[in-house]
Amino acid sequence: MPQLVKKRRSGWAVLAAGALVASLLAVGASPAGAATDTADHEAKTGACVGDALGDQMFTDVSDMHAFKDAINCIAYYGITNGTGDGSTYSPNQDVTRAEMAVFIARAAGVAGADLGDAMGDKFDDLDGVWQEARDAINQLADNGMISSGGDYRPDDAMTRAEMAHFLVGFLAEAAANVTIDSNGVIQLGTGGTAMPADDWFADARAALPRSNDAEVSAIYELGITKGASAAAVQDDTKPPLDLNYEPHGTVNRGEMAAFITRALAHTPARPEGVSAQHDGENVILSARDENFAPVENVVIDVFTTDTGGAGLAFRADGSCGEVSRLGATGSEVGTFLCEIDSADEITGGDGNASVPLDTIADGGTTVWAWTGDNEDKVDGDTDLFRLDIPEGASRAMADRARVSTEHSAAKAHLGSSVLYTVQLQNANGDVTVGTDGKKPANFLVTLTTTALVVDTTDTDPSDGITVADNPQGASVVSTLPLTTDSDGKATFSVSGLPDQVAAQKADKYRVDIVIQPRQQGNAPENTMFYIGNATTAATPGGTGLITVGNVIFSTEDAARDAARTTVSVKPAADFVAAAARGASARATVSVTDQYGDAVPNVWCSLATSGAGDHTIGGNRNVGSDGAYTFRYERVGDTAATETLTASCDQDGDTDTAADTGSDTVEWAAPAGATGTGADIRQVDTDANIIFAGDDGSVAVLRYDSNDRFNIDADGSGAGVAAASTYAAFEKSISDADTLTWAIVGSGSRAVNSFTLIKADS
């Protein structure tokens, strides 16, 4: 197996006065109302990770410099050695055309492109140019990376338009996703998905030849440039970007560093040794030799933990502590945790391997990657690459859109509105940004509003719409385009029409809601969105409409629908510890009308069953908020499922209950001396309490730092359990399915032994 031993770079020929070009960040945020498109072909991983970000100690590049990381990165790869004696970088100095050629040639070498030997001058004005620059200029011309003939103007400052020409030539030579066809058209992407850039800067198109304008568009789509300033005219109905490129502006060395590192991200260039990056869905593992060339058949072991618990990942001797394998559910990477084995990931011909990352933990996920000989184990001397992935970094493609509203009543008051939320999610239910983890998703909402005339003879208006309700006039159809925001969310309001029949005592309006996904840009045509709980999928751009539901807006007299109320019961806790001398509990009964508004002065009672039948507190009158909280006590330390049923009488005579509502509470018995494989139902780490067991037989356990803690090693519940710390035990409870325990002694002298059986073991 190839040995990947890191060592300090040496022996690189560097130009003291120059460097290559980097992207100038857009000035400020895009103006309000702008419709700046996204970079469709932006690289998801980069060349500047790990050792490539090490401080190169340039005295004129502070920690706060905007291009610090990019400057350090090109110095690591030997693309620059600074200026003067090498202690400075001169970030504000313009890059000359001669320097540009040198740095493009060096970058090509880092990316694995062989430019061959220079074959004589291709320009008329190269006399007096130092040899490395002269050779680089001719190499670029020999390989068709730049246009040749006439004067080269080696001492002129590089403009942003010229920079685009050099970078596209470089990427066509060194990157798999940039090609130039026989007609000179720049194609972005690979295989059958390659296409020309579809975005352009208005100022570049007006000032440049079409071929150079296409190069500028290409580096925008590749994420290398973000534009230079806001355009004077903003129009989100037309194709040009709402930004200026400023093609005739020059490029300084600080900007150059960002341009070149963003271009390198599209090539195989990665730092020496083993490194890891997150592309939004997978962890990409890379192995490179001392010349940054890909290394095939390198076995890489990976393991992970949540970032908040990274301090528990290793023991004092450097061996693995509280960590897990990394991989897709059912196909985890490796056989042995923190050990090199034949089941670990192996790099392919491109020097890379990919490992799925199903979810990112709250607070972030940390991944470690390393290589070694077979059966090597992690210890204090192991060279580990650490990757911290922040919470919310997932780019997993959204495949569904959940539609929700906080309006839960049967009707809404005429004149009010009901807010709906459309939220993108992926298959795991995690919130995503858009159709590919970056782009927003577009929807079309269709609202059909119908005025209804109420049949006043209807004696059972159960839901506000009956067959006797007659449409009044034609329905009004309106459409509303929606675009999700950076959180994958969009909202819209629904309201009824104005009262069209003033003489009618009770008017109603039904608004039917339908949502259709719309195709956008280069979004995959097979992207599917599932709306709400519907079982039918709608394809963007397709004809299938999905009905979300409807809302009823009404001017009906509330007294007429007095019987149409909702009674609900909400226990203060889903689990309560039972006690032989008695334990108290609370439950709130609420009464609302068909509009979701509180109904005051209603008499309610609360009864229980299944845990010692009794009526609680007699009849009570709910307050102005339509609610009353019942307090009661249950004596006995047995486990039971208690059903709470509320009965409310709207007539106020306390005799006949017109409506009911119910919920359940689990009473938990003190845990026995032993328990095996009990389902964990609820945990209170503040009170050090665990509820575990099945409905009707839940046990309550109390733990503290004096107890013994273990985490099951293989998930079987019967395997060898590894000893754990108190802190690690609490951290792992949320990942566990079941709990096994043994209690020795009683009272303050009890010694408890707990074993978690983790869900992901």
C-alpha positions, -999 to +999 in steps of 0.1 A: +000+000+000+014+035-008+027+053+022+013+088+026+038+106+049+034+144+051+065+165+047+073+201+042+072+214+007+106+223-009+123+228-042+095+247-060+105+274-084+085+305-075+082+340-088+090+366-061+071+394-078+038+378-088+010+353-084-022+343-102-056+358-102-085+353-078-122+362-077-133+396-066-162+392-042-195+410-050-198+443-031-224+439-004-256+418-008-277+417-039-301+446-040-337+441-030-358+427-058-328+414-077-330+379-093-294+370-094-291+334-105-270+308-087-237+293-100-250+261-116-216+244-118-200+256-085-176+230-070-189+213-039-154+206-026-121+224-029-084+223-029-079+244+002-084+221+032-063+208+060-026+215+056-033+237+026-047+263+050-017+265+072-003+300+079+026+308+055+036+337+078+034+366+053+039+397+073+015+418+052-014+393+054-033+396+087-056+370+102-085+393+092-075+397+056-103+388+032-081+365+011-059+351+039-070+315+033-066+317-004-032+333-002-020+306+023-034+280+000-016+290-032+017+293-012+012+258+002+009+244-034+040+263-045+021+287-068+036+316-050+065+321-026+056+357-018+075+389-028+109+403-019+127+379+004+095+358+007+083+373+039+057+395+022+029+388-003+019+423-015-018+415-018-027+450-033-002+448-061-015+443-097-008+410-114+011+414-148+004+393-178+038+376-175+032+367-139-003+354-149+013+329-173+037+317-147+010+310-121-013+294-146+015+270-156+023+262-120-014+257-112-016+233-141+013+212-127-005+211-093-037+199-110-018+172-129-018+187-164+014+181-183+021+211-205+053+197-220+083+217-230+081+252-246+085+250-283+097+285-292+083+319-290+046+324-301+046+361-296+067+390-310+076+408-277+091+382-254+127+393-256+138+404-221+112+384-203+127+361-176+130+325-186+103+309-165+077+334-176+088+331-212+085+293-211+051+295-193+037+320-219+048+297-248+036+265-230+001+280-226+001+290-263+014+256-274-014+238-256-041+262-269-049+275-234-044+311-246-046+328-280-012+333-297+004+356-322+013+393-322+023+410-290+018+395-256+023+427-236+041+409-207+044+439-184+008+451-187-016+446-157-040+417-162-076+428-167-106+409-154-117+400-190-082+386-198-082+367-165-114+349-176-096+339-208-066+324-189-087+306-164-111+290-189-080+278-209-065+264-177-097+245-167-102+231-202-068+215-198-070+205-161-107+200-152-131+172-163-162+195-163-149+222-187-145+215-224-144+236-255-160+219-286-149+221-322-170+252-327-153+270-298-184+267-275-175+263-238-194+233-223-198+230-185-206+197-169-197+161-177-212+135-201-247+142-214-253+170-189-227+194-203-241+227-215-230+263-222-234+289-194-269+305-194-261+336-172-243+367-183-232+402-171-247+430-191-216+452-189-194+423-201-217+415-230-217+451-241-180+456-239-164+423-249-162+400-280-187+372-277-160+346-271-146+365-242-180+373-229-187+335-229-156+330-208-168+355-183-201+337-181-184+304-177-163+314-147-195+328-131-214+295-135-183+277-121-185+298-090-151+314-096-163+350-098-193+365-081-193+398-099-178+431-088-206+456-081-243+461-083-257+470-117-273+504-120-305+489-134-322+460-117-347+440-136-355+405-124-377+398-155-347+397-178-318+373-181-287+394-173-273+392-138-281+422-116-243+427-112-215+443-130-184+423-139-162+453-146-143+436-174-116+463-179-107+465-142-074+451-131-067+421-108-046+425-077-027+396-060-052+392-032-081+389-056-059+366-077-055+341-048-093+337-045-097+332-083-071+306-086-082+286-055-118+285-068-105+273-102-083+246-085-115+233-067-126+219-101-093+200-106-079+169-088-056+192-067-059+182-030-034+184-001-008+158+005-019+128+026-054+119+035-081+146+036-119+147+039-146+172+028-184+173+029-201+179-005-236+184+011-245+147+010-214+126+013-180+128+029-154+128+001-121+111+011-089+120-008-054+105-009-026+124-026+012+119-028+039+145-022+033+160-056-005+162-050-011+134-075-041+110-067-031+078-051-052+047-058-060+018-035-054+036-002-075+021+026-091+049+047-109+044+080-135+070+091-154+075+123-175+103+137-193+119+167-214+150+172-192+181+175-205+189+210-192+156+222-158+157+204-141+161+238-152+125+246-140+110+214-105+099+226-092+084+259-061+096+276-039+072+256-053+085+223-075+055+215-111+059+204-137+066+231-172+078+223-173+076+185-193+058+158-187+044+124-196+066+094-218+052+067-252+048+053-277+029+075-272-008+070-239-004+052-216+012+077-179+017+068-155-008+081-158-039+103-137-027+133-142+008+147-110+029+146-090+001+130-077-004+095-094-035+080-104-048+046-139-034+048-128+002+051-131+026+022-106+023-007-097+052-030-103+047-068-083+058-098-091+094-090-076+091-055-110+096-039-137+076-021-172+087-010-190+078+022-227+088+027-235+111+056-271+104+065-277+132+090-258+161+106-262+163+144-276+193+163-246+215+168-227+198+140-209+165+132-172+158+134-155+132+112-120+118+114-102+101+086-068+082+085-049+055+068-023+029+079-014-008+076-040-036+081-050-040+118-034-007+128-055+010+156-059+046+164-036+058+192-019+089+204+006+089+174-020+084+147-021+112+121-058+120+119-076+144+096-104+162+114-135+175+095-161+196+113-194+198+095-217+226+108-253+220+116-274+228+085-247+221+060-266+193+042-273+198+005-295+168+002-320+172-025-355+181-014-380+155-025-411+167-007-428+199+004-448+198+036-478+222+038-490+232+072-511+259+089-516+268+126-554+273+118-571+242+132-607+254+135-636+244+112-639+280+100-622+313+098-640+347+103-648+365+071-623+394+068-595+374+084-568+354+067-552+320+072-514+316+068-500+285+051-464+274+051-447+253+024-415+237+038-390+217+017-377+184+032-356+155+020-364+118+024-353+118+060-376+147+069-347+171+073-352+207+062-334+215+029-327+247+010-339+237-024-341+213-053-304+205-052-296+218-018-289+253-032-314+264-057-348+276-045-379+256-055-408+272-074-445+265-068-477+277-083-506+280-058-541+281-073-569+294-050-605+288-061-630+309-040-667+301-041-694+320-023-720+297-007-756+305+003-765+287+035-796+266+037-812+280+068-833+249+072-802+228+077-805+215+113-772+197+113-745+220+099-717+196+109-688+211+091-701+243+075-706+227+041-736+206+032-753+195+000-779+222+007-753+250+004-757+266-030-729+284-049-736+322-052-722+334-086-691+322-104-660+310-086-630+333-085-597+316-095-564+333-086-528+320-089-499+329-067-462+320-076-441+309-046-403+307-043-387+291-013-362+312+007-328+302+021-344+280+047-364+261+020-396+278+032-424+299+015-456+312+030-489+324+015-522+338+029-557+327+021-588+349+027-624+350+016-641+374-008-660+405+005-695+399+017-714+399-015-750+394-001-754+419+027-790+409+033-780+372+038-778+364+075-750+339+072-726+339+042-699+314+036-669+312+013-650+281+005-614+285-008-599+254-024-561+252-024-541+234-050-502+235-053-482+225-084-444+223-084-427+242-113-396+233-132-367+258-127-335+261-146-315+229-147-333+212-119-336+174-125-368+166-144-374+137-121-374+158-089-405+148-070-424+168-044-449+152-021-474+178-009-487+175+027-497+139+034-508+132-001-497+099-016-495+112-052-463+128-064-462+159-085-433+164-110-421+199-116-434+211-149-459+182-150-497+185-152-506+167-120-523+191-095-524+182-058-553+194-036-540+206-003-575+212+012-599+241+017-607+269+042-642+280+051-647+318+058-680+327+073-702+354+087-725+329+104-740+338+137-719+320+163-751+312+183-764+292+153-734+269+154-730+268+192-731+230+191-701+229+169-673+232+195-641+213+202-631+200+236-595+190+241-576+176+270-539+183+275-520+165+304-493+185+320-470+155+315-472+124+293-454+103+320-458+106+358-439+087+385-464+068+406-460+067+444-475+045+472-484+076+492-498+094+462-486+115+433-502+146+419-510+153+382-526+181+362-546+183+330-561+213+312-595+211+294-601+237+266-632+246+247-631+264+213-657+273+188-657+266+150-634+295+145-608+283+170-617+310+195-621+303+232-657+296+244-660+309+280-684+300+308-689+263+298-693+237+325-668+208+322-659+177+342-629+154+339-630+116+346-603+089+345-603+053+336-577+025+335-557+037+366-583+036+393-616+050+381-628+082+397-642+116+387-619+145+393-631+177+410-667+177+398-680+203+374-659+234+368-666+265+347-639+273+322-626+309+323-625+337+297-597+318+279-620+288+275-598+266+297-597+251+332-568+231+348-578+201+369-555+190+396-558+155+411-539+128+430-535+091+424-525+068+453-505+037+444-472+028+429-484+005+401-479+012+365-510+019+344-523+038+313-548+064+325-574+078+300-586+113+308-620+122+294-635+157+295-672+163+292-685+199+287-720+212+287-727+243+267-762+249+281-748+258+315-773+236+334-745+211+343-768+182+335-760+170+300-726+169+284-727+179+247-690+174+238-661+153+249-624+151+245-597+127+258-560+120+261-538+095+280-512+096+307-486+068+315-482+062+353-447+047+359-439+023+387-406+023+405-381+002+386-376-034+397-342-048+406-335-057+370-349-048+336-339-060+301-344-043+267-370-018+279-380+009+253-368+043+264-399+065+264-388+098+279-356+112+295-352+142+318-315+148+321-320+178+344-339+156+370-318+125+361-350+105+354-356+079+327-390+064+318-388+030+301-412+003+292-444-004+272-478+013+277-493+002+309-459-011+323-436+019+323-409+020+349-392+051+363-354+050+369-332+076+387-295+078+381-265+099+392-228+101+387-221+074+413-238+047+391-222+025+365-228+032+328-223+010+297-231+013+261-239-019+242-212-028+217-231-045+190-267-034+194-280-069+202-287-062+239-268-093+247-233-085+236-204-072+255-211-037+268-183-011+268-179+009+300-189+046+296-187+078+316-217+096+331-214+124+306-211+101+276-241+081+289-263+112+290-250+122+256-259+088+241-294+085+256-310+103+226-294+078+202-305+047+222-335+025+216-337+004+248-322+002+283-311-027+305-305-021+342-296-038+374-301-022+409-282-035+439-292-022+473-318+004+481-321+040+491-289+061+491-268+030+491-282+017+459-257+010+431-273+011+397-258-004+365-273+010+332-267-003+297-278+016+267-286-003+235-280+023+208-302+026+178-272+031+155-250+003+169 
